[in-house]
Amino acid sequence: MTLQTETHTQTASIEHNRLDRQMIVILDFGSQYSELIARRIRETQVYSEVLSYRTTAEQLRQLNPKGIILSGGPSSVYDTGAPHCDRAIWDLGVPILGVCYGMQLMVQQLGGGVERSELAEYGKASLLIDDPTDLLTNVEDGTTMWMSHGDSVTQLPDGFELLAHTVNTACAAIADHDRKLYGVQFHPEVVHSIGGLALIRNFVYHICDCEPTWTTDAFVEEAVREIRARVGDKRVLLALSGGVDSSTLAFLLYRAIGEQLTCMFIDQGFMRKLEPERLVKLFREQFHIPVAYVNARDRFLAQIQGVTDPEVKRKRIGHEFIRVFEEESRRLGPFDYLAQGTLYPDVIESADTNVDPQTGERVAVKIKSHHNVGGLPKDLQFKLIEPLRKLFKDEVRKVGRSIGLPEEIVQRQPFPGPGLAIRILGEVTEDRLDILRDADLIVRQEINRSGLYNKLWQAFAVLLPIRSVGVMGDQRTYAYPIVLRFVSSEDGMTADWSRVPYDLLETISNRIVNEVRGVNRVVYDITSKPPGTIEWE
């Protein structure tokens, strides 16, 4: 049996549309922010979906979207081989908004001009509004918008007029009001664009005439219906980790198919201290959802023995996860489906949504693979079902609350599938795991005690595979450093290092060096994402 999964294709989108749901389509030209546009639209309670820029006008006509957004991208529209959309989309009679590269493509294809700018524009810029109606209604003149471009529009196509400019960009926002075609040179979807959400709401509600029908309750109802239709009378095996994603998925699947679901918790040896025991007890005794516990610590550690490359680590752990599931499923099964709590950010960072379905061409750079996206073997003995694949973390939390997930799990900070194995740089050993577990426990205890747990996106410890000289009790030490990584974020796509009180850092540092054997130094990571990632591997 070969791997079968929900893919990012036009077919899947057309099936979604059969549910008679209003939607905004985003055509992706390779921007890392394409799915962030989708998230912003969903914040207005309107469904949105990202498709390849190669999606044809006829396919879009079948989808019957209320509006279309052309994303940004790394190319220049005049470059050989630059991604272009089907020119027939301009005749669909559907409102279209071009963002950055999307605006430049709109201008070029409709007869205007785009050239390399004498002055590039990156970062914050004040938007000076020339026409405060329609797209820019209630957007304050002089508001900050986020720019990221080296090309600019030099000539507007026939029928277009200027809506706004900046000091360095003559055409920052444009419109053909009659055809409902709009373009912005900036990125309204990023949090740095102060008036961005207001602009998006104008496009979604006033220009596209959408209604707020994309709600948590609507998603749950639709997901339950789709799960039942797809699974039928078959059985599903869920990879339960105890995080908000897999726990929400467990509750959702249990609501949809009841006893056809079997949750399996594989203890791969990379969990936090005492978490495996607590998780199994919680699901069995409090939630009354049966969980099969599998102790596979030795075999996972053996798989990555001597491995230092983070990509190899992730893939070996992912492969071993599936193998264990296959073996245990033969004992507990048979099962037809394997359920995973894959989310949009997982897919984005693996560049999975940016693969053209026809050619296999990637239009975005792969940052890192995820064990549940890029690490799956081709001979997987299950069909893969991922009902949360198109949700962001904040949406998953809302779904979890709506179906009765306890707040302690809903608010649980993201924890990587490979666990502590990717928070130990270099080779993973039992001794290093014990050290990191003890340090991680102290971090969690002190973050909880400070009242900051729910205010931080993630707060964790990283063990570096180097040693430095220290002194304790007049004795020389030669031990590991622990890195503290605390970040603030809305969705995990971008993040900033957290400015926590020095007293808190001091307490954590003192406890770690005094209580954790093998550590004599604690440092604090003050790198944002980008340029760094949240996890170190």
N, C-alpha and C positions, 0 to 999 in steps of 0.2 A: 504494500500500500504506500502510495507516495504522499508527500506533504500537500495538504489542501488547506488554504487559509483565506480569510477575507482580504482581498487585495484592493489596491487603490486604482480601480478601473472605472471606465464609463459604464460598464454593465452593472456594477454594484450600485452606482449612483442612480441609474435609471430605476433599479429595484427600489431604492429609497423613495424615489419620486412617486412610485405607485401608491404610496401611503397618502398621497395628496397633501403633501406638506409644502408650505412656502419655503423657498430657499434662495440664498445668494451663492453663486458659484465664484470661486477664486481660481483663476488660471495662473499656474505657478511657472515662473520664468527662472527659477533657481534661487530665489531669495530665501535666506534663513528665517525671514519673518512671515512667510506666506501663511503658515498655520496660526501665527499670532493675529493676523488679520481675521482669520476664521474665529478665533477666540473672542476678539473684540465685537464681532457681529453677534456672536452668541450671547454676549453680555447684554445685548439689546433684546434678547429672547426671540431671535430669529435664527433659524438653522442655516449653517453655511458649510460648504465642503470644498476642499482643494482638489483640483484636477490638473492634469498635464496641460501645458500650453498647446500641445498638439490636438487637443480635443476639437473636433470639427464643429462648424456652425450647425450642421444637421443634428449631431449628437446633443448639442446644447438646446436646440429646438425641442427635442424629445424630452429633455429634462424640464423644460418650461420654467426656468428660473425667473424670479422677480427682478434680478439684477446680476451683473457680472462685474468682477473686479480683476484687473490685470495687476499682478504683483510686481515688485521690484526684481532686480536681478543683477548679476555681476558683469554682464556684457554691455557693449555699446551697440546701439541699434544699427549703426552703419558698418560694423565688423562683418567680415566674411564668416558665414556660419552662425551668426547671432540668431537666437531663437525668435521666431515670428509666429503670430497666431493666424488662423484662417481669416482672410480678409472679409469673408462673408459675414462675420459676426457683427460688422457695423450696420448691416441691413436687417438684423433680427428684430429691431424695434424695441429692444430691451435696454434699460438704462445701463451705462457702462462707466466705471470709474477706473482710470489708470493711475497707478501709484509709482512714482519715480521712473524706473525703466518702462513701466506700463504706460505712463503718460507720454514718454518719448516715442514709444512704438505707435501709439495712437496718432500722434502728430505726424510721424513719418509716413504711415500707411494711408493717411487721409490727405497727403499733399503738402504738409508743412516741412519745416527744416529743423534739424538737430545737428549740433556741432560740438566739438570739444571746447570747454569753457576756458577762458583766460584765467579765471579765478574759480578754482574748485570750492565746494562748500560742504563741510563736514561738521556735524554737531549741531548745537542750538543756534537758531536764527529767529529773528522777530518777523512775524508775518504781517505785512502791511496790506490791508484789505482795500481793494478798489471797488468791489461790488459785494455788499454784505447780504445779498439775497440768496435764496436757493441753497446751494451747497454750503455756503458760509453763514447761514442764518444763525444768530446767537454765538458765533465765533468772534471773540473779542479782538478788535484791531490792536496789533502789536503783540499778540500772544506768541508764546514760544512754540516753534515746531522743529522737528529733528530732520536735518538735511544729511544726505550722503550721496553726493554725485559729483562727477567730473565733466559731465556733458550737460548742455542746456538747450532749451527750445529757442531757436533764433527766428522762426517765422511760423505764425499760426496758420492752420488750414482755413479754407473758406468756411464761414459760418461760426467760427470760434471767436471768443472775446476774452479779455483778460479779467480775472477775478481778484488776483492778489500778486504781490511781488515781495522780494526782500532786497536788502542793500546790494547783494551780489547776484541775485537771480531776477531777471526781468519778468519771467513767466513762472511764477511759483504755483499758480492755480489758474485753470482755464476752463471754459465751458462752451458747448454748443447747446444752448437751452432748448432749441426746437427739437433736436434729436436726442436730448438727454444724455449727452456724452460729456464727461468731465475728466479732468486730469489734475493731479497735484504732484509737484516735484519733491515734496517732503514725505515723511512716513507718519501718517496720523495714528497708526496702530501702536507705536511704541509709547511707553509711559512718559518719555521725555517731551512728547508733543502735548502741551497743556490743553489745547483745544481740539485734540485729535478725536476723542470720543464724541464730542458734539458734532463734528463734521461727519463722522461715520453714522451717527443717529440721523442726521439730515438726509444722508444718502439712502439709508435703509427705510426710514419711515416716510419722509416727505417726497423723495424722488422715486423710490421703488414701490411705495405704497404698501409696505409689508405690515403685518400685524404681529404682536408678540405672542406667538404660539409655541415657541421652542422653550419648554419649561422642564423642570426636573420630573414632574409627574408625567408629562408627555413622553419623556425619554424612557422612563421605567415601563410605562404601558407598552410602548413600541418595542423595547428590548425584550420584554417578556413574550410578546406576541412573536417576534422574530426567532427567539430561542426555541419556543415550542414548535414553530413551523419547521425550523431547520433540523432539530434533534428528533422530533417525532417520538417514537417509543424506545429510542436508543439510550445508552447510558453514557454519562459524561464523567471524566476524571479531572479533578481540579488540582492544579499545583498551588497549594495553600502555603503562603509564607507568613501570614499574620499581619502584614502591612495593610494599609487602607485599601489598596487596589485589589489584592486577592480576597480580602475579607468582604469588601463590597460585592465583588463578583460572586463569592460564595452565597451571600444572602440573596443576590439577584437570581442566581441559578436555582437556588433552593425554592424561591418563590415560583419560578417558572416550571420546574420539572420535579421538585420534591425528591422522593427516594431514588430517582434515576441518577442523582448526583452522588458521587463519592469524593470526599475531600481527602487528599493525601498530603501529609506533611513530611517532607524528606529533610532530615537533619543532616546537612552536608558538613557540619562542623565549623561553619563560618558565621554562625549567629552570635548575637550578643549574649552576655552572661545571663544564664537562667531563663532565657526567652523561650527555648523549645518546650520546656516543661510547662511554663505558664500558658503558652498558646494552646497546647493540646487540652489542658484542663479547662480553659475558658470556653472553647468551642464545644467540648463534650458535655460539661456540667451546666454552663450558663445558657448557651445558645441551643443546646440539644441537637447539634449537627454532628453526625459521626465523623471522626477523623482517624484515618489509618496512619500510625506513626512508624516511620522507617528510619532506623539509625544507620546512616551510610557514611559516617565521618571518615573512617579509615580509607575507603575507596576513593573519596573525593580528594583527600590529602595526597594519596598516592598518584592521582592523575596530574597534579600540578607540582609534584616534587621536582625541585631543581629549575622550575620555570620562572623566568624573570620578566618576560615580555607580557605586558598587560593584555594585548589582544589575544595571545595564545591562552593566557589564563581564562579569560572570559569564554572563549570558544570551547575549551576543554571542560570547563564547569558546565556550560550549556549542553554539550554533548552528553556528559555523564548524567546530568539531570534527566534527560530524555531516556537514556538507557535504563536508569533505575525505574523510571515510570513504566517502561515497557515490561521489565521483569516483574514488577509488583502488580501490574495490571493483569498479567497472565494468572497471577495468584488470586486476585480479587475480582477479575473481570468475567466476561469480556467487556471491553469498552470500545466505543467507536470514536469518541471525541476527547480531545485534551483541551481544557479551558485554561487560558492565561490572562492575567490582568495587564496586558500591554496597553500603554497609553500613547497619546500623540507625541509627547516629547521623546519617548523611546524611539518612535518611528522617525522623527525629524533628525535626531542626532545620528541615526544609522543611515540617513539619506534614503530611506525606503520609499517614502511618498514621492521622492523626486526622480524616480526611475520611470522613463517613458514606457508605457505598457506595450507599445508596438516594437520598439527597437532595443529596449533594455538600456538605453543611454541614460546616464546620470546627469542631471542639470544642477546639482548642488554637491558641495564637497563633503565626503564622509568624514565625520569627526571621530567617532568611535562606534564599535558595534555593541549591541546590547545582547545579553544572553538569550532573551526571548524574541529577538528580531534577527540578529545576524549570526547567531551561534547554533541554529537548529540544523540537524543533519538532513540530507536530502532523502534518506530512506526512513524518515520518521513514520512510525507505525500507527499514527493517529491522524484524524482530520483535526485541524486546529480551529478553535472557536475563540474569538476575542471580542466580546460585546462592548468592551470599554475602549477599544482601539482608537476611537476618534474623540475621546474626551481628554480634557486637561485635568490636572490634579484638583483644582478647585471645583470643577464640575463633578468629579468622582466623590469628593467630600459631601457635596450637596445630595448626590444620589444616595450615598451611604446613610446620611441622616434621614432621608425620606423613607427609607425601607427599614429603619430601626436599628442601625448599627450604633453601638455605644460610643459616646463622645471620646473615650480614651483611645479608641481605634481610629475614629474619624480624624482626630487631630494628630495622629502619629506622624512624625516626620518621615520623609522618604528615606528608604533604606534600599541599597542596591541589591539586585538579585544574587550576584556572586558574594554578597555580604562582606565580611571583614577581609576576605581574600584580596579585594582590590583597595583596601585601606592599609594594607601592608605592601609597601613598595618592594620590588624584588621578590626573592624566594619566600614562600609561605611555609613556616614550620610550626609545630605544636607549641614550642616555647614562645615564639613571637605572637601567636594567637592568644595565648594566656596573658601575655603582657598587655596586648591591645584591649582584650576584654576587660581587664581590671581598670585600665585608663579610661576606657569608654564608659564604664559604669560610674566612675567619679564625675565625668563630664555631665552625664544625664542627671545624676543626683543633684549637682550644684545648679544646673540650668533650671531644673524643676523647682528647687528651693528658692531661686531668685525670681520666679514668676515669669521668666522669659521664654519658656518652652514654646508656647503657642504664638509668640511674636517673631520667632525665628523660623526661616524655611528649613534650615538644617543646622545642627550643631553636633560635631563629632570629632573624633581623634584619628590621626594617621600616624603609623609607625614607619620611620625611615630606616633603611637597612645599612645605616652607618653608625659609627660610635665616636663619641667625643670624650675628652678628659674632663672630669669633675672632681670635686672634693666633698666628702661627707665624713664628719667626725674625725677630721685630720687625716683621713685616709684617701688615697687617690682612687678614683673610680674611672672606669672606661665603659660607658653604657650608651643605650639608644636614646635618641631624641623623640619626643612626641610632638606632633604638629596639631594645634587646635584649629579647626576650620568651622567658623560660624558665619552663615550668610543669610541675607534677607532677599526675598524674591516674591514675585506674584505667581509665576508659573514654571520656574526652573529653566526657562529658555535664556534669560539673563539674570544675573545676580550681583549683589554688592556685598562686600565684606561688612560684617556687623560691628558697629561701634558700641560694644558692651562695656560696662563699667570696669575700670582697672582693678577694683577690689575683687570683682568676680574672677578675673583672670588670675589674680594673685592667689586666691583661695584654691582654684583648680590646680594651678602650678604647684603650690606647696603640697597639696594632697597627693598629687601624682608622684612627685619625686620622693615623698616620704613613705608612701604606701605601696607603690608599684615596684616590685623587684626588677632591676635591669634598666631603669630609666633615670637619667640624671640631668635632663634638660627638657624644657617645654618652650615651644615657640608658637607665635600666632600668625596665621596666613592672612595677609591683607591684600590679596589679589581678587579682583572682581572677574565676572564672566560676562563677555569676553574681557581680556584675552585668555584667562585660565578657564578650566571647567570647574564644576563644583567638586566632584570627586577628583582625586589625584591620579587615578588610573581609569 
